[in-house]
Amino acid sequence: KGNDQVRFELSYYALNPNIRVVAPWKIPEFYKKYPGRTELLAYAEKYGIPVKASKEQPWSSDENLMHISFESGMLEDPWQAPLPEMFELSQSPKEAPVESQEILIEFLKGNPFAVDGKKFSPAKLLTYLNELGGRHGIGRIDMVESRFVGMKNRGVYETPGGTILHIAHRAMESITLNRGVINLKDSLMPRFAQLTYDGFWFSPEMEILLEMVKKTQEPVNGTVRLELYKGNCMVTGRKSPNSLYDEDMATMEADQGTYDPQDAIGFIKLHALPLRIQAGLKANSKT
């Protein structure tokens, strides 16, 4: 019933259109004999096949470098709170250190490459941030998603490192990309996410989006400072050699003529024109 079958098989066919997929749980002889996870757990127990799920831990999990997801079993009830012992990558924010931790993440062309001045490979950097974030109870997500195959599904996720990187990267983009690029990218990211979620990673439209994203990241260079504290990841500073932030322009103090307040009069009037016309029509319709 999951989306994984779609994601895997669409990728197979995109890479090899002549591939033959053998999926036991789509074969009647198999799914009639083993109609659910209860039967498969019994089969695994009978033949000594090690699996993480059990009657004592009635949920399943999938894990990779970015996250771990939990679903099924007790979690099929969307009102049922996850058990504390379910979580593997993070401790509860209630049990996290009472002292916050400050970290610096450096970016080059949108890619994080160093934490607190120490350079890492992508895999080691994410592993390190998973450890830091997990220690501070960061990155727990409980959500109900609308699956591509049609049904809704409740999932609980842990992604400590992913949460930290997402927040840091958005902060870095905020001072290195102009408003138009940010707005365009933000408008297309739901489509990017949907294509990924639905299994169209190797589609032509994804290739186009990836090229666009790559282009936007060229100026995303610099350092972001964050504070980690009891489930929270807070940006406390950002700097970049490509920063578009002009402190002299942004100041609320005297700015030596870089901004003329009178310029705002015409700017606002022009943008107000369609609103004023609409308001006039409404007023006339009432008389």
Secondary structure, DSSP 8 states (H G I E B T S, - for coil): --SHHHHHHHHHHHH-TT-----GGGSHHHHHHS-SHHHHHHHHHHTT---S--SSS--EEEE-SS-EEEESGGGGSTTS---GGG-SS---GGGS-SS-EEEEEEEETTEEEEETTEE--HHHHHHHHHHHHHHTT--EEEEEEE-TTS-EEEEEEE-HHHHHHHHHHHHHHHHHS-HHHHHHHHHHHHHHHHHHHHT-TTSHHHHHHHHHHHHHTTT--EEEEEEEETTEEEEEEEE-TT----HHHH-SS--TTSS-TTHHHHHHHHHHHHHHHHHHHHHHHH-
